[in-house]
Amino acid sequence: MLRAMPAPLLSIGLSLGAALVAAPSAIFTTEVLASYLPRRKAPRALPTRDFRMAVLVPAHDEAAGIEATVRHLLAELGPEDRLVVIADNCSDDTATLAREAGAEVLERRDAERRGKGYALSYGAEHLTTDPPNVVVVMDADCRVARGSLRGLALEALASGRPTQAVYLLERPAGNNDLSGISAFAFLVRNLVRPRGLRRLGLPCELTGTGMAFPWPVYRDAPATHGFLAEDRLLGHELALRGAPPLLDEDTLVVGELAQNAPASFKQRRRWEHGGLAILFGTSPRL
């Protein structure tokens, strides 16, 4: 017969199990409460005379909104800055419309290697012939708060670290309550928790858009090709290399949740699967 576990060992085992289960809740609570701590706001860094940034916009079949995006971003740039749209395996007029709106356009076609990670690597290679001080990555369907993009880039330059803007998603007009819950979850994940971490002097995760990198960091960043959550993975890899991402609370980037239920489900599934892959694949090394 199996012998019963001694009471002290059983008690210790149950206590360790309870602590393991409670740890995520304790961390979450600490992050949320820390977000209410007063902020020690440092003045924005000032641009040097030779400061230049390049904004990379990976785009796949974004003809419906790419012109508005290009015009929006050009209004945030100076005469020495660059806006580069990477039209990645597009089957529509994304490249033509972006070029006509005033962007520098790269067209990439590779049926085997598709996705944002490949597009950004292609853009980085293009920039090596005339590198900027800072590279900013923006998604083609996002908007940045007026007058804040340069501040985001300067924050990255001053810190020498990847810098993440606050990225929130808006609820589409007339959509259901599930979208409201998703938008709130994004608020907690991308603003409340990172702000708490910043108050504690800790880094945040990269969220995919509104990301600024000093050129040496971006140039030497590891490739994340074909990964479901390539931006979060990149943040982990850069942290392991001594450049953990930093939250910039003064820059807001806004996107929109998926318009319909199938698209919304696909979007959430990609985030969840990517998060699980990071949890079991890369997080232990941190």
C-alpha positions as CSV (number, residue, x, y, z in Angstrom):
1,M,0.0,0.0,0.0
2,L,1.0,3.6,-0.6
3,R,2.3,5.3,2.5
4,A,0.6,8.6,3.4
5,M,2.8,11.7,3.1
6,P,4.0,13.0,6.4
7,A,1.9,16.0,7.6
8,P,4.8,18.5,7.6
9,L,5.7,17.6,4.0
10,L,2.1,17.8,2.9
11,S,1.8,21.2,4.5
12,I,4.9,22.5,2.9
13,G,3.8,21.2,-0.5
14,L,0.4,22.8,-0.3
15,S,1.9,26.1,0.8
16,L,4.3,26.1,-2.1
17,G,1.4,25.3,-4.5
18,A,-0.7,28.1,-3.1
19,A,2.2,30.6,-3.4
20,L,2.8,29.6,-7.0
21,V,-0.9,30.1,-7.8
22,A,-1.0,33.5,-5.9
23,A,2.1,34.9,-7.5
24,P,0.5,36.2,-10.8
25,S,-2.3,37.9,-8.8
26,A,0.3,39.5,-6.5
27,I,2.3,40.8,-9.4
28,F,-0.7,42.1,-11.2
29,T,-2.0,43.9,-8.0
30,T,1.5,45.4,-7.4
31,E,1.6,46.8,-11.0
32,V,-1.9,48.3,-10.7
33,L,-1.3,49.9,-7.3
34,A,2.1,51.2,-8.4
35,S,0.5,53.0,-11.3
36,Y,-1.1,55.4,-8.8
37,L,2.3,56.5,-7.4
38,P,3.3,60.1,-8.2
39,R,5.3,60.5,-11.3
40,R,8.8,62.1,-11.4
41,K,8.6,63.7,-14.8
42,A,11.9,64.6,-16.4
43,P,12.0,67.2,-19.1
44,R,12.0,66.0,-22.7
45,A,15.4,65.7,-24.4
46,L,16.1,68.4,-27.0
47,P,17.1,67.4,-30.5
48,T,20.6,68.0,-31.7
49,R,21.2,69.9,-34.9
50,D,21.9,66.6,-36.8
51,F,19.0,64.6,-35.3
52,R,17.1,62.5,-37.8
53,M,14.5,59.8,-37.4
54,A,13.0,57.3,-39.9
55,V,9.5,56.0,-39.5
56,L,8.9,52.5,-40.8
57,V,5.4,51.4,-41.7
58,P,5.0,47.8,-42.7
59,A,1.8,47.4,-44.8
60,H,0.0,44.5,-46.3
61,D,-3.0,45.3,-48.5
62,E,-3.7,48.6,-46.7
63,A,-5.0,50.6,-49.7
64,A,-8.1,51.6,-47.9
65,G,-6.3,53.7,-45.3
66,I,-2.6,54.1,-46.3
67,E,-3.0,57.6,-47.8
68,A,-4.5,59.0,-44.6
69,T,-1.8,57.3,-42.5
70,V,1.0,58.7,-44.7
71,R,-0.4,62.2,-44.5
72,H,-0.9,62.0,-40.8
73,L,2.7,60.8,-40.2
74,L,4.3,63.3,-42.6
75,A,2.7,66.1,-40.5
76,E,4.8,64.9,-37.6
77,L,8.1,64.8,-39.4
78,G,10.8,67.4,-40.1
79,P,12.5,68.0,-43.5
80,E,15.4,65.7,-42.6
81,D,13.2,62.8,-41.4
82,R,12.1,59.9,-43.5
83,L,8.8,58.0,-43.8
84,V,9.3,54.6,-45.4
85,V,6.3,52.3,-46.2
86,I,7.2,48.7,-46.8
87,A,4.5,47.3,-49.1
88,D,4.8,43.6,-48.2
89,N,3.3,41.1,-50.6
90,C,0.5,43.4,-51.5
91,S,-2.2,42.5,-53.9
92,D,-3.8,46.0,-54.0
93,D,-2.6,49.6,-54.6
94,T,-0.9,50.1,-51.3
95,A,2.5,51.0,-52.8
96,T,1.1,53.4,-55.4
97,L,-1.2,55.2,-53.0
98,A,1.5,55.6,-50.4
99,R,4.0,56.9,-52.9
100,E,1.5,59.4,-54.3
101,A,0.8,60.6,-50.7
102,G,4.4,61.4,-50.2
103,A,6.1,58.4,-48.6
104,E,9.2,56.6,-49.6
105,V,8.0,53.1,-50.7
106,L,9.7,49.8,-50.7
107,E,7.9,46.9,-52.4
108,R,8.7,43.4,-51.2
109,R,7.5,40.2,-52.8
110,D,8.4,36.8,-51.2
111,A,5.6,34.3,-51.0
112,E,7.5,32.0,-48.7
113,R,8.7,34.6,-46.2
114,R,5.7,36.8,-45.3
115,G,4.8,39.0,-42.3
116,K,5.7,42.0,-40.3
117,G,9.1,40.7,-39.1
118,Y,10.3,40.2,-42.6
119,A,9.0,43.6,-43.7
120,L,10.8,45.4,-40.9
121,S,14.1,43.5,-41.6
122,Y,13.8,44.6,-45.2
123,G,13.3,48.2,-44.1
124,A,16.3,48.0,-41.7
125,E,18.5,46.8,-44.5
126,H,17.3,49.7,-46.7
127,L,18.2,52.2,-44.0
128,T,21.8,51.0,-43.5
129,T,23.0,53.1,-46.5
130,D,21.9,56.3,-44.7
131,P,21.1,55.4,-41.1
132,P,19.0,57.8,-38.9
133,N,19.6,58.4,-35.2
134,V,16.3,56.7,-34.3
135,V,13.9,54.3,-36.0
136,V,10.2,54.4,-35.2
137,V,7.8,51.6,-36.1
138,M,4.2,52.4,-36.7
139,D,1.4,50.2,-37.9
140,A,-0.5,51.3,-41.0
141,D,-3.8,51.5,-39.2
142,C,-2.7,53.6,-36.2
143,R,-2.5,57.3,-35.3
144,V,-0.1,59.0,-33.0
145,A,-1.2,62.0,-30.8
146,R,-0.3,65.3,-32.5
147,G,3.1,66.7,-31.7
148,S,4.4,63.6,-29.8
149,L,6.2,61.4,-32.3
150,R,9.5,63.4,-32.1
151,G,9.4,63.3,-28.3
152,L,9.1,59.5,-28.5
153,A,12.1,59.3,-30.7
154,L,14.2,61.7,-28.5
155,E,13.3,59.6,-25.4
156,A,14.8,56.6,-27.2
157,L,17.9,58.5,-28.2
158,A,18.4,59.9,-24.7
159,S,17.9,56.6,-22.9
160,G,19.7,54.4,-25.4
161,R,16.9,51.9,-25.0
162,P,13.8,50.8,-27.1
163,T,11.0,53.1,-26.1
164,Q,7.3,52.2,-26.3
165,A,4.4,54.6,-26.6
166,V,1.1,54.0,-24.9
167,Y,-0.8,51.9,-27.4
168,L,-4.6,51.7,-27.0
169,L,-7.4,50.3,-29.1
170,E,-10.7,52.1,-29.7
171,R,-14.0,50.4,-29.9
172,P,-15.5,50.5,-33.4
173,A,-18.7,52.6,-33.6
174,G,-21.9,50.5,-33.0
175,N,-20.0,47.4,-32.0
176,N,-21.0,45.0,-29.2
177,D,-20.1,44.9,-25.5
178,L,-17.3,42.4,-26.2
179,S,-15.4,45.1,-27.9
180,G,-15.8,47.3,-24.9
181,I,-14.3,44.6,-22.7
182,S,-11.4,44.1,-25.1
183,A,-10.7,47.8,-25.2
184,F,-10.6,48.0,-21.4
185,A,-8.3,44.9,-21.2
186,F,-6.0,46.7,-23.6
187,L,-6.1,49.8,-21.4
188,V,-5.0,47.7,-18.4
189,R,-2.4,45.8,-20.3
190,N,-0.8,48.6,-22.3
191,L,-1.2,51.6,-19.9
192,V,-2.0,50.7,-16.3
193,R,0.5,47.8,-15.8
194,P,3.4,49.4,-17.8
195,R,2.9,52.7,-15.9
196,G,3.1,50.8,-12.6
197,L,6.3,49.1,-13.8
198,R,7.8,52.4,-14.9
199,R,7.1,53.8,-11.4
200,L,9.0,50.9,-9.9
201,G,11.9,51.5,-12.3
202,L,11.2,48.4,-14.3
203,P,10.9,47.9,-18.1
204,C,7.8,47.2,-20.1
205,E,6.9,45.0,-23.2
206,L,6.9,46.1,-26.8
207,T,3.4,46.2,-28.1
208,G,3.9,46.4,-31.9
209,T,3.4,50.0,-32.9
210,G,4.6,53.3,-31.5
211,M,8.1,51.7,-30.9
212,A,11.2,53.8,-31.1
213,F,14.8,52.4,-31.3
214,P,18.2,54.0,-31.3
215,W,19.7,53.0,-34.6
216,P,22.5,50.8,-33.1
217,V,19.9,48.9,-31.1
218,Y,17.6,48.4,-34.1
219,R,20.5,47.6,-36.5
220,D,21.7,44.8,-34.2
221,A,18.3,43.5,-33.1
222,P,17.7,39.8,-33.5
223,A,15.3,38.7,-36.2
224,T,11.8,37.5,-35.1
225,H,10.6,36.2,-38.5
226,G,7.5,34.2,-38.6
227,F,6.7,34.5,-34.9
228,L,3.0,35.2,-33.9
229,A,3.9,37.8,-31.3
230,E,7.1,39.1,-32.9
231,D,7.1,42.4,-31.1
232,R,6.8,41.0,-27.6
233,L,9.5,38.5,-28.5
234,L,11.8,41.3,-29.7
235,G,11.3,43.1,-26.4
236,H,12.4,40.0,-24.5
237,E,15.4,39.4,-26.7
238,L,16.5,43.0,-26.4
239,A,16.2,42.9,-22.6
240,L,18.4,39.8,-22.6
241,R,21.0,41.9,-24.6
242,G,20.9,44.7,-22.0
243,A,18.4,47.0,-23.7
244,P,15.0,46.5,-21.9
245,P,12.2,48.6,-23.4
246,L,11.1,51.8,-21.6
247,L,7.5,53.2,-21.5
248,D,7.0,56.7,-22.7
249,E,3.8,57.9,-21.0
250,D,3.7,61.2,-23.0
251,T,3.1,59.6,-26.4
252,L,-0.2,58.0,-27.3
253,V,-0.8,55.7,-30.3
254,V,-4.4,54.7,-31.0
255,G,-5.7,51.8,-33.2
256,E,-9.1,50.2,-33.7
257,L,-10.3,46.9,-32.7
258,A,-11.4,44.4,-35.4
259,Q,-14.7,45.4,-37.0
260,N,-16.4,41.9,-37.0
261,A,-16.5,38.9,-34.8
262,P,-14.5,36.5,-37.0
263,A,-11.7,39.1,-37.4
264,S,-11.8,39.8,-33.7
265,F,-11.5,36.1,-32.8
266,K,-8.6,35.7,-35.2
267,Q,-6.9,38.7,-33.7
268,R,-7.3,37.5,-30.1
269,R,-6.2,34.0,-31.0
270,R,-3.0,35.3,-32.5
271,W,-2.2,37.3,-29.4
272,E,-3.0,34.4,-27.1
273,H,-1.0,31.8,-29.0
274,G,1.9,34.2,-29.4
275,G,1.8,34.9,-25.6
276,L,1.8,31.3,-24.7
277,A,4.7,30.6,-27.1
278,I,6.7,33.4,-25.3
279,L,5.7,32.1,-21.9
280,F,7.1,28.6,-22.5
281,G,9.8,29.4,-25.0
282,T,11.6,32.7,-24.1
283,S,10.4,33.8,-20.6
284,P,12.4,31.3,-18.7
285,R,15.7,32.8,-20.0
286,L,14.6,36.1,-18.4
